[in-house]
Amino acid sequence: MVDYKNKYLKYKNKGKFIQPSDKQIESWLRVNGIEYKDFGDQFRVCNPDGDTKFCMEISKSMAVVHDFRPNHQQYDGSFLKFVSKYKDISFQEAVEEVCGKNVKYSSNNLKEEDEDDDVENVIELPNGCKSLRDKDKSKLWIINMSYLVRERGIDKDIVYKSNIHYLGTTIVVPYYMYGMIVFYQCRRQMDKIFEFPKANVTSKKAGDFLYGFDNVEPCSEVYVVESIFNALSIGDGTVATGGAKLKEGQIKLLKALNPKSVVLAADNDKAGRESVIKDYLSLRKIAKGDLFREIYYSLPPFSKDEDEQEDWNDMKQKGVDVRSYILNNKIKMSYRDVFDGIEFKSFKY
């Protein structure tokens, strides 16, 4: 078994962006057959939305993307985030595709690591489980894919992107950090029983990890939800805590992502609303500069009948654009919310 010395944390450099060099950007454009024009301090490419006049610029020095036409900024942001969206892969996979696997996080261009520092999984998934990416179309593949897509409403591309596995009719979801599998959650379809790596496999618990860590772009806005299915329903930029409150280890990981804003998107029940207050206080204690500068909350519509109370995945199953709902219903928090309590009946579709 791999030495568990928190080796994935050595790739963390607090508060730093991951920034590819202009040569790495140009190489990626060539490999992917994307026509471009060199304008000195920037590359010009055509926006994938149908642009034919090279209206999208990529800054060589900042590694950021911008389309100067009004209402065509859907890809604006870091170049790595553009790659993630363009190739429909996780942010970490985009880092590896553009910069290679042997990299460390830096405020400047990424540098190569020594060969003996190659990234490798910290733990192995349960013996015998298979990835839904294999698309073998066996009976079990169909049963598990149908459960995720038809019953849970998860988009098929998200299933593939998350590299979800199955073992019989049990769903196995790997946790990734810096490209390594560091934990996993097993969920039985029939009785909704959850299982995690045993103590002889890892000394860590679910509260020591954030599901979706690799799908968050450093220094961006982060959505914090309770369950993995809620995270899968919202998409990139979302982490799941596995419970109604951020644990100490999870707060440290959230801090490593250096987000300037956080949206606490708990379930709209008593435990969820209380966790929003507790998490706000925990994050405000360590807020500094741009770190946790803005903290918001957003909750699903409230139901007096607890049996009818929806979470984000319930809403996704009904066809609601959950991400847009959260953005349109997020409320900036202040210490007044700690004393007055948070609003939970005003959220609407």
N, C-alpha and C positions, 0 to 999 in steps of 0.2 A: 504494500500500500504506500502511496505517496506520503512523504513527510508533511504533516499538517501544520507547519509552522506559520500559518497565516501568510504563506508566500504570495498570495494574490494581493495582499496589501502593500507589497513592495513596489507595485506599479502605480500606487497612489502618490500624487504630489499635490498636496492641498491647494485648492484655489487656482489651479493651472488649466489652461485650455489645451486641447490636443490639436496641434496645428501642423498639417502636412506642408512640405516644401513645394515650391512652384514646379520643380522637376517631378515630384510625385503626382501632383495634380495633372501635369501634361501627360505623364506616362499612363495614368488611369484613363484619360480621355482617348488616347490612341488605342489602348487595349480594348476599350469598349466601343470602338468605331464611331466615336462622336466627333463630328466635324467641328473644328474650332479655328478662330483667327487670333493671332498674337498682336495685341495692341500695346506692347511695352510693359506697362505695369499691370495688365490684366489680359485674361483670355476672354474671348467672346464666343458664346455658343447659342444655339437655338433652344428656346424654352420648349420642353417636351409637350406643352399644351397645344402645339400646332404652329408655333412661331417659325418663320422661314427667313427672318431678317437679322438673326444673331443679336437679339435684344437682351440676352442674359449675359451679364458680366461676372467673371470670377476673379476676384482680387488675388494677385500673386503673393503679396506680402501679408495679407490678413486671412487668406483662405476662406473668404466669405462670398456668397452668391447674391446677386441682386438683378431683378428685371426692372428696367427703368420705365416700362410702360405702366400706366395706371391700371389697377385691378388685375395685375398678372404677377403678384408677389407670392404665389403659393409655395414657391421653393426658396424664398429669401431666407437667409440664415447661413450657418456654417457650410462649407463645402462638404464636409463629412455627413452632415444631416441631409444634404441634397442627395448624396450617394445612397444613403440609407433609404430614402423615399424612392429614388429612381430605380434601385435594384430590388426594392421590397425586402430588405434585410435589416437586422438589428444594427444599432449604432456601433456596437463593438465589432460586428462583422465588417462594417464599412471601414473602420479603423484598420483592420487587418488587410482588407482588400486594397486599400490605398497605400498603406504604410508598411505592410508586412506584419508578421506575427511577433517578431523579436524587437519590440519597441518599448520605450518607457514614456510616461507622461511628462511633458515638458512645457514650459511657458513659451519656448521657441519651437523650432522644428524638431520633430521626433528623431531620436537617435537610436542606432542599433544597439542591442544588448549583446552580451557575450553568448556564445552558442550554448553553453551549459545552463542558461537561464530560460530555455524554451518553455513556453506555456504548456502545461499538461493538466488534465482533470485532477482535482483533489480527491474525488471519490468516484466510484463507478455506480451506474444505475443498477437496479435489481437484475439479477441474472435471468436471461430469457426474454426481457422486454424488447419490443421492436419499435422503431421510429415510424410514425405515420408518414414521414417524408418518403419512405421507401415505396409507397403506393403499390403494394403487391396485390391489392384488391381481393385479398382473401376474405373469408366470411368474418373473421374477427376484425380485420381492418375496416370493413364496411360497417360493422356494428359500432365500433368506437368512433369512427369518423362521423357516422350518422348521429350519435349521441351528442358530440360536440357541436356539430353544425346545425342539426335540426332541432334538437332538444334544448341546447344551451345557447343557440344563436351566435356562436363564435364564427367569424369569417374564416373560410378555408385557408386563405393566405396567412392569417394569423396563426393558425394551427401549425402550418409548415414553418413559419418564421420562428415560432417558439420551440420548435423541435420536440413537440409533445410525443411521448411514447405510450405504449399500452402493453399490458401483461394480462392475457385473458380479457376480461371485461373491466379491468382496473386501469384507470388513467394515470400515467406517470409523467409528472411535469418537472423538468430539471431547472434548477436555479443556476444562473450563470453570473460569474464575476470576472471581468477582464478576460473573457473567452473561455474560462474554465468552469466545469460543472463542480459546484461546491456543496450542493445540497439537492434534495428532491422531495416532492410530495406525491404520495400515491392516494388516489381517491377511487373507492369502489363505486360503481354505478348503482348497484342494487340497494345497498344499505347505507350509503353516504358515510362510510367509515374512512377516516384519514390515517395514513401511516407515513412515518418518516424514517430516515436512516437510523439504525440501531446504535447503541452506545459503543459497540465494538467496531463500528465503521467510522464514526466521527464523534468527537467529544462536544460538538456544537449542537445547538438547538435551533428551531425555526426562528426564534427571537433574535438570533445572532445574524440573520440575513434579511435582505429585502428582495423579494421576488421582483424581477424586472429591472434590477440594477443596471444591467448592460444595455437596456433600451432607453436609458435616460442620457441625453446630451448634457455634459457638464456645463454648469453655469446657466442652465435654462430653467423654465418653470417645471415643477414636479407635482404630479397629482399623487396623493397618498390615500390608498383605499385599504379595505380590510382583507378581501379574499382574492385569490388568484383569478377566479372567473370574472370578478369585477375589473381587475387589471386588464385581462384579455378583452373585455368589452369596451374599454376606453382606448387602449392602444398605446403607442409610443409615449414616453415621458411619464409613465405610471408605475408606481411601485406598490406592492401589497405587503402588509405587515403580518397577515395571518391571524390577526386579533383586533380587538377594539382600541388598542393603545400602542404607541411606539415604545419599543423596549430600548434600553440604554445602548446596546450594540447596534441597533437599527438607526438610532439617532446619529451615532458616529459615522455610519455608512452614508446617511443622508448628508451629513456635513461634508463628507469626502466628495460628493457631487457638486458642492459649492453652489447651490441654487440661490438665485436672488429672490425668487418667489416660490411659495409652496401653497398648494390648495389641499386642505384637509377635507377629503371627500368620504367621510365615514357613512355607515348605515344610519338611517333615520329612526333609530330606536334609542331608548334611554342610555344604554351603554355607549352607543355611537356618539351621541351628543355630548356626553360627559367626556369621552375621549378627545373630542375636538378641543375642549377647554384645557385638558391636561397636556395635550400635545402642544398647544399654542404656548403655554407657560414654559414647557421644556425647551422649545425652540427659541423663545425670546431670551432665555437665560444665556444662550451662547451666540445670539445674533451679534454680528460685528461687520461694519462696512456694508458691502452688498450681500453678505451671507444672511439669508432669512430676512432680508430687508422688508419684504411684504408677505404677509401670511393671510390667506383667505380660507373660507370654508364654503362648501356647497353640499347640499343634502338632497336625496331623492324626495319626491312629494310625500307628505306625511299622511298616514292613514290611522284613524282611531282604532280600527280593527287590526290588531297585531298580526293576525293570520293573512291579512291582505297587504301588509307593508312590503313594498318593493325595494329591492336593492338595484345596483347598476346593471347587473346581469339580467334581472327580471325585466328591466326597461329595454335592454338590448333585444331580448327575445320578442318583445312587442313591436320591434322596428323603430324604436326611438334612437335618434342620433345622440348618444350619451355624451360624447365629447362636447358637442355644441351646447347641449343642455347645461353642462357644468360651467362652460365659459359664460353663458348668458345668465347664470344664476349664482355666480360666486360673489361672496360678500367679504370685503376687507375686514379683518378682525382688529380689535383694540382691547385694552384692558377693561373697558366698559362691558364687553361681552362676558368677561370672567365674573363680574358682579351681577349683571342682569340676566345672564343666560343667553343662549343663541336662539335666533328665530328658526323655527322648523316647520311652520304651517304655511309660509308664504311662497314656498317653492312650487312652481307649476310647469307643466309641459309647454 
